[in-house]
Structure formats: C-alpha cells, structure tokens
C-alpha cells in the first residue's frame, strides 16, 4: 500500500534519512521505535509529504506521490495524521474541528459530516464534548478528538507521530485504547511511539530506526525477545 | 518632589487668578475665540476639514489593509520573486518620508489623471500604510503555531483553505490591537494633505491662523479636535478588542 524507494532527506548538512527502502501492506500496523534524532518522525512525515524527500520515491497504492504534477492535497485526504501536540483548531468547537475538512473538501455535506462526527465521537466516548472548545478538554480527550478528526476524512492509512508523548501518564491508556480498537478494525497504521508495551501488543511489524535508516525489523515480540542488531540491543536494554 | 508639586500648583493657581481676576485677559480669550471660530463662519472651514480628514483616513485605512494583506502574502510566499517585490516595497516606503511619497504620487504619478484630490491622497496614504500593515499581518500570521498549518494540510486542505479557515481567524486576535494603533497613526499622518491642496483639519486651522494673525487659538483648536476624535476612536476600539478577546477565550 505504501512503498518507499531509496528515501533520502537532508536538513542543511545533516542527513536525517540515509536511504530507506520499505513496503507497508494494507492492514499492517507498523510501529517505529528508536532513539531521538534517529529520523523516525521525519520518515513518517515524508510519507504524507509534510517533509519533501530530497531523493527517492514514495508510492501510495502504486501512484508515486512525490512526482511533479501530483495533487498532494488529494493524496493527503487518503492519509490521516495524528500529531504529538494534537494541533486541534482552538477557535473551532470539537464538532467544527471534525467536520471542517470533509465539508470544505466536498467529501460530505454539512448534515452527513455532522452525523459522521457524532458516530466517531460515540466510538471514542466523547459525544458530550461535541460543542466544547479544545481548551476545555484534557490532553487525552484532545488526542482522541484529533484521531477522530483524521478519521472523519475516511483515510486509507493513519500516521501517528508520537501520539502519547505529550500526555500525562494517566491519560496515555485512553488514547492507546482508541488506537488498539482502530488497529483491530483493520486500519493500516504507521505509529512512531515510545510505548513499548503498545508496540509489542498491537504492532504487526516493528522497525527499529537509528542514524537515518531502519536497522532492524520484524515481529515486535521477536525483536524485543531476541534483537539481532547491536544498536537494537543497546536501545532496548535502556528502555525495557 | 513635593516641592515641585507645590510650586506647580502655585503656578497653576496664579495663572488661574490671573485669568479670573483679570477681566481683560478673559475678554481677550473670548474675542479671539469669536474671531477665529465664529466670525465669517470660520468654524465651517474646520467642520469641512474634519470631513476631509475622516474621508481620507477611512479610505486610506481600507486601502492600507488590502495592500498590507497582499504584501504580507507576498512576504510569506515560497516564490523568491514575490518575496523580493514585498521586501522592496516595504523598504522603499519605510525609507522615505510620507510627505515625499504623497507629493510624488500627487504631482508625478497622478499628474495627468484627474481624480478627486482626496482619493489620490488616500491612495498615497494607503500605499504608505500598507507597508506597515503588511508587517503587522505577517507577524500575526507567524504567531500562529506551525502545527496548525500542518494539521490543516495533513487533512488535505490546500494552502489557501488552511490560511482562510485556520490561520487567519486565529491571527486576527493578535493583529487587531496593532492594526488599531496603525489606524490612529494614519489619522495623524493625514495632517500633511495640505501639501497637495486639500483642506483638512490642520490646513483649516492654518488658514484661520493666516486670516486672523492669531496662532494660539486655531492651533490649539486643531489639536483639541484631533485629540477628541482619536480619544473617541480609541474608546470604541478598546471596547471592540475586549469583546473579541472574550469570544476568543472560550
């Protein structure tokens, strides 16, 4: 479903991604772990072109999306993204946050979008917050709304960039629960995370990234139990 | 400190006594007032001047906001050519006196175009104000967290949909106070329209001064009119700002 070939990204002299070739199939839940500065987030952001790769190709459903002339906005409608800092729109209510994109992009009319919003809010247990503003919500609630906002566009893939890193510990669970439900429903997901428990239980495949490339990958439980790469061993010994 | 206050109060009292107990002075004040503002319907010239000042201020503020917004978009765009145009514009406007700009636009650029004087003057002030407004708007837009743009774009909104639906509504609360300030500066700036033959408040006061050979009364009168106008405006704008903050703080 997502394929990258020889992906390179530089910020000035700093080469953040040093050539990644990878293929992610429909229905996979890929979890990406690694030390900070290893290029995890940049890799994720290259997938929906929030960062434009300097070299290499990114494919979604066999269409090269970083080719000239491709309508990036159309591509992004198929890829939801959830950010570490939620990035809800503070001047809009929860309902308006969720319905803005589907309505503005002509995917649904106002009534359909409202119905969809309520259905999704039901799923995450926040129907009573529909008319609240983001400033009135807790961190965990904000992140659940942010997930719902992305889902309202009915994406084929969901990208998560450290979705629980900015949360108070007692709120991490409620967000991970939503993500787990989403994975069980068959959504294709790519998740950059520091939650090793979540990676082990929910991930179908794990990437360990360091120094701008994927050093090791495999079934999460196996990588955790029996890492092959020295850098992986070192990293896991610190975080487990 | 208290000594200074005492002596100031003393001076004030003395002046007042001089005023109150000296019928000649009081009489002269009344005479001057009559001569400068009432005789020959001179107040009408000032009233006309107020009209001109208001007309020019409003039109140039409107033009300034429009031009400022366009230049801000230029300055924030990805195109180097547009950014350069924006930069040159701001540099030239900030680097030359507004009187010079006004006269160039009136006597050079619009030399052969027969539009109303006040419209040409408003264009000049609008062009001038636009440079400052563009910096205000640019700063306001940059003050909105970058994550907001990313969230908008990641949903599939294009750059201008993100700008109008997400960034601008948040930037306005930050921009508004500075924009009010710029408007007030602009009103005072228009006091130079006399240079191109418009009779605004300042020029009307000037005419009265020439006609009566009195300086005090017309000049103080001019100052008082500007002050009252701007004070009233400030109060209104403060109220509007408070209301805006309230609705933004939900």
Interface residues (C-beta under 8 A of the other chain):
Chain A: X48 X50 X73 X74 X76 X77 X79 X80 X81 X83 X85 X87 X88 X89 X90 X91 X100 X101 X104 X105 X133 X135 X136 X146 X149 X150 X153
Chain B: X145 X147 X148 X150 X151 X152 X153 X154 X155 X156 X157 X158 X161 X165 X166 X169 X170 X248 X250
